[in-house]
Amino acid sequence: MPAKSKAQQKAAGAALAAKRGDMKKGELKGASKSMEKSMTEKELEEMASTKRKGKKEHVSKS
């Protein structure tokens, strides 16, 4: 599943780094913390590698 916003992509990248051990899991906050727990490394990799061109910074929740 591709990221819908730049913020979601950044959160996925941080969660992926923690899952791989490049970053401490305790440093994660908010969405990246829950992403790390609930998603597989492959899912995070797919979301983090989404192209940024044309993406909004944030997507509204409605």
Contact map, one row per residue, 1 for C-alpha under 8 A:
11100000000000000000000000000000000000000010011000000000000000
11110000000000000000000000000000000000000000011111000000000000
11111101100000000000000000000000000000000000001101000000000000
01111101100000000000000000000000000000000000000000000011001000
00111111100000000000000000000000000000000000000000010011111000
00111111110000000000000000000000000000000000000000010011110000
00001111111000000000000000000000000000000000000000000000110000
00111111111100000000000000000000000000000000000000000000010000
00111111111110000000000000000000000000000000001111000000000000
00000111111111000000000000000000000000000000000100000000000000
00000011111111100000000000000011001000000000000100000000000000
00000001111111110000000000000001001100000001101100000000000000
00000000111111111000000000000000000000000001101100000000000000
00000000011111111100001000010001000000000000000000000000000000
00000000001111111110000000010001101100000001000000000000000000
00000000000111111111000000000000000100001001100100000000000000
00000000000011111111111000000000000000000000000000000000000000
00000000000001111111111110010000000100000000000000000000000000
00000000000000111111111010000000000100001000000000000000000000
00000000000000011111111000000000000000001000000000000000000000
00000000000000001111111100000000000000000000000000000000000000
00000000000000001111111100000000000000000000000000000000000000
00000000000001001111111110100000000000000000000000000000000000
00000000000000000100111111110000000000000000000000000000000000
00000000000000000110001111110000100000000000000000000000000000
00000000000000000000000111110000000000000000000000000000000000
00000000000000000000001111111000000000000000000000000000000000
00000000000001100100000111111101100000000000000000000000000000
00000000000000000000000000111111100000000000000000000000000000
00000000000000000000000000011111110000000000000000000000000000
00000000001000000000000000001111111000000000000000000000000000
00000000001101100000000000011111111100000000000000000000000000
00000000000000100000000010011111111110000000000000000000000000
00000000000000000000000000000111111111000000000000000000000000
00000000001100100000000000000011111111100001000000000000000000
00000000000100110110000000000001111111110000000000000000000000
00000000000000000000000000000000111111100000000000000000000000
00000000000000000000000000000000011111110000000000000000000000
00000000000000000000000000000000001111111011000000000000000000
00000000000000000000000000000000000101111111000000000000000000
00000000000000010011000000000000000000111111100000000000000000
00000000000000000000000000000000000000011111110000000000000000
10000000000000000000000000000000000000111111111000000000000000
00000000000110110000000000000000001000111111111100000000000000
00000000000110010000000000000000000000001111111110000000000000
11000000000000000000000000000000000000000111111111000000000000
11100000100110000000000000000000000000000011111111000000000000
01100000111110010000000000000000000000000001111111000000000000
01000000100000000000000000000000000000000000111111100000000000
01100000100000000000000000000000000000000000011111110000000000
00000000000000000000000000000000000000000000000011111000000000
00001100000000000000000000000000000000000000000001111110000000
00000000000000000000000000000000000000000000000000111110000000
00000000000000000000000000000000000000000000000000011111000000
00011100000000000000000000000000000000000000000000011111100000
00011100000000000000000000000000000000000000000000000111111000
00001110000000000000000000000000000000000000000000000011111000
00001111000000000000000000000000000000000000000000000001111100
00011000000000000000000000000000000000000000000000000001111110
00000000000000000000000000000000000000000000000000000000011111
00000000000000000000000000000000000000000000000000000000001111
00000000000000000000000000000000000000000000000000000000000111
